[in-house]
Amino acid sequence: MQFKVIHFIAPCALALSAVPAAAQFRNSAPAPTDVPHCAKPIGTASIAPPRREWWTQYGLSSPEQLIKLMASQSNCLRIVDRGAGLQMRGVERDLGGTGELQRNSNVGAGQIKAADYTIVPDVADANANQGGGGAALGGLLGSRAGPMGAILGGVRTQQATARALLTLVNVRTTEQEFVAEGVASKTNISFAGGGFGGLLGGIGGGYSNTPIGQVIAQAYLTAFTSLVAYMQTAQPGAAEASAPVQSYVVKTPITMRAGPLVSAKVLRSFVVGDTVYPTGQKNGIWWEVDDETGNRGWVTSVQLGPK
């Protein structure tokens, strides 16, 4: 009978099986008691809202604040706010545009820090120890299940468990560079009373004062520790360096020349709206660029603008 019960429960892990094995890191070390620490930040990140509101069924708040807390405490990532903070920044810009701000307020275009990464939190599986999954399975089978339904209905989970995922996405290339997994249960919570546990009380939302909240927080801490271990193998600025130079659009008619000189041979002409791809080579205001068909030459950057 035990073999049959496993067959009913196993599909609950299908959400995790969709994660590519090569991109996944499961931390098998003892459960961490505090956030890891970096000597200097590795990059800048935003925290994406989870794709589904799984936390409401456990009486918890969104895990965004939890991940932001760990990221800021670790000194591994500088967090940029793409939510309420960005909206309020827009309010300040609008005030400046109408002349309401004081002189020299220095709020304007070109000041927002770009995010190197986006961290997407999710939970692949969680059990709040509210009677376990067996009762639900037995209820689904109903009277048609006979003795099998009675056996499944008697199965009870004895502890809260959670499996958390943190996906690291390169915002320039949109590549999912890494997926960290953290697994925790009520028996391996090790931060209570100090370290990370002491910080949880400040964010509220049920993560510090409910068993399932503490377990999910521990799972996220384990996943974040794995994420940092991966990121520490990279150099600061690696996300920016791994992406190609952004493309530019021609703002006024311009000619491509064989060298960074007005006397150099003309290779072709561009019209407004054409796209060029800088190679990174520069000589004063002259940029080396490729066109859409791979022709390479030099243009003056004053006629170009971001696409």
N, C-alpha and C positions, 0 to 999 in steps of 0.2 A: 504494500500500500504506500509506503514511503516513496517508492520510485514514481508512482503515479502523481503524488502531490508535487514533486519537483517538476513534472511536465506541465502542471497547471501554472506554477509560479514563474518558471523560466522566462516566458514572454515579457515579463515586466522589465527585463534588462535590455530589450531590443533597442531602446533609445540610445544606449551607450554603444551598442555594436555598430552603429552607423558611423562612429568616429574612426577615421583612418588610424590603423594601429601604429604606423610609422610616426604619426604626429602626436601620439598620446604618451604621457608620462605618468606613471602611477607611483606615488611615493610609498615605498615599503618600509621606510624608517619609522621609529617611534613617533607618535603624534607630537607635533611641535607645540610648545607652550607660549610662544610669542612670535611676532612677525620677524622675518629675516631682515638684515640690514646691509645696505650698500654704502661704500665709502663715498661714492658720488653717483648722481643720477645717470641711468643708462639711456633714458629717452623721455619723451612726453607722451601722455596717454589720456584718452577720454574713456569714460565708462559708459557703455551702451546700455539702454534699458533692456532687460530680459525680453525674449521673444514672446513669452507667455507668462501670465500672472499666476504662477504656481503657488506663491506664498500666501495667498488669501485663504486657502483651505486650511492652513496651519495657524491662522491668526497672526501672521508676521507682516512686517513692512517689506518693501522692495529691498533687495540686497545691495542696491547701488551704494548707499552710504557705508555699508559694511566693507565693500571692496575699496572705496575711496579712503576709508580709515586705514586699511592695511597698506595701501599704496603710499599714502603720505607718511605713515610711521616708518616705513622701510627705507625711505630716502632713495629708492631705486627708480621711482617714476615721479615726474612732475605731472600733476593732474590739471587738465584744462576743463573748464565747466562749459558744457554745451547745452545746459538746461536753463535754470533760472538765472544763473550768472550771466550767460550770454544775452538773455532777454533784457536784463537790467543794463547791460552795456549798450544795447540798442537805444534804451531810454536816454542815456547820457549823450549818445551821438545825436539824437533828435533835439535835445536841449541845446547842444552846441550849434546845430544847424540853424536854430531860430534865434541865436544870439543871447540865450539865457544864461549860459555859463560864464564864470569870471574869465578875465583875460589870462592867457598862458595856462589854461587848464590842461592842455596837451591831451585831448581826447579826439582821435581822428582815425583816418584810414591807415592801413598798413601796420597796425600795432598788435593784432591778435596772433598769439603763438600757435603755430601749426602742431597738430597732434601727430606723433610718429606711429602710434599704435591705438587701436581700440580694443578694450577688454570686454568680452561679452560673457556675463555670468549666466549659468543655468543650473538646474538640478535635474539629474537623470532619473533619480529614484529617491524617495523618502518615505518613512513610515513613522507616524506620530505615536505609536504604541496605544492606539485607541481601539483595542480589541483585535488588532492584527488583520491580516488579509484573509485568513481562513474563513471567518464568518461571512465575509462578502462573497467568497467563492461558493460556499455552501448555499447562500441565499439565491445566487444566480442559478444554481443547479435545481433548487427547489425539491419538491416531493418526487420528481421524476428521477432524481439521482439515487434514491433509496439509501442503503448503507453508506455509499460513497459520499453523498451529501452530508450525512451526519458526521463522517470522519473529517471532511474538510471544514465543516462548521465548528469543529472542536479545536482546530489549529489556532494557536494564539502566538503572536510575536511578543517576546518577553522584553524587548528593548527597542528604543527609538534608534533608527539608523538613517543615514543619508549618504548620497553620492553626488558630489558637486563637481561642476565642470567650469573651467575658465578658458575661453578661446582667445588667443592673441592674434589680432588681425593687423597686418601692415596697411595703413590707410592709403598709401600711395599706390600700391600694387593690388590691394584687396586680397592678398594671399593670407590664408590661415596658416600662420607660421608654426603655431604650437597649440595643443590642447592639453591642459593640465587637469588631472582628476584627483579629487580628494574624497576618501571614504572615512566615515566616522560613525561611532555608535555611542550609546550612553555609557558604556563601560570604558571607553578610552578618551573621554574628555579630560584633558590634562592642564587646562589653563585656568580653572576655577580658582578665584581668590587672589589672583595676581597676574602680572604680565598682560597678555592679550585680554584675559577675562576682566581685568580692571578697566580696560578701555571700552568694553562692550556696553557698560551701563550708560555711557554718554550718548549712544545712538538710539537706545530704546528699541521700539518695534518688536519686542518679544524675544530678541536674540540673547538677552542676558538672564531672563527670568522664566523661561519655559524650557522644558527638557528638549523638545524638538528644535527650538530656536538655538539652544546651545550646541546641539549635535550638528545642525546645519552650519553654524558659525565655525565649529571645529573642522568640518569637511572643507569649507572654503579656505580656512587658514592652511590646511594641508595642501590644497591645490595651489594656493598662492605661493607657498614655500617652494613647490615644484616649479612654478612659473618663474620665480626669481632665479632658481638654480639654472634654468635654461637660459635666461636672459643674461646672466653673469658670464656666460661663455661668449657673448657678443661684445663688441666694442661700442662705446658711446658714439651715437651718430650712425650706427650700422643701418638702421631703417632708411634714413635719408640717402646714404651712400648706395644702397642696393637698388634704388629706383632710378630710372633714366631721367634726364633733365626734362622739365616740362616743355610742352610745345608752345609756340607763340603764333599770333596772327598778325598779318601785315596790315598796318593802319593807313599808310599812304603808299602810292606806287613806289617801287624800289627795284634796283638791279642787283643781281648776284655777280660778284667779280671773282677772278681767280686768286686774288690776294687782297690783303687789308689796305688797299690803296685805291684812290679815285682813278689812277691811271692804269690800274690792272685791267686785264681783258674781261669784257662783259660775257658772262656765261648764259644768263637768261634774265628775264624781267618778271616781277611779281605784281599782281594787282591787289587791290584792297580785298581782304577776306581770305587770301591764300595762307596756308599754314606752313611754318618752317620749324625745324627741329634742331636746336642748338647742340653742338657736339661738346661744348664746354670750353673750347679754345677761344680766347679773347685777345684782342690787341687794341687797347684803348676803347673807342666806341664801336670798333669792328668786332663782329661775332662770326665764327665759322658755323655754318648751318647746312642741314640737308633739306632737300625739298621732298615732296610726296613720292617721287620716283627714285630717290636715292642720289640725285645729283648733289655735289658738295661744293660750296664756295663761301664767299665772305659778303656780309651785308652790314650796314650801319644799324645799330640797335635802336636808334632814336625813332625809326619808323615802325618798330615792333611793339606789341602789347600782349599781355597775358590773354590766353584763349578762354 
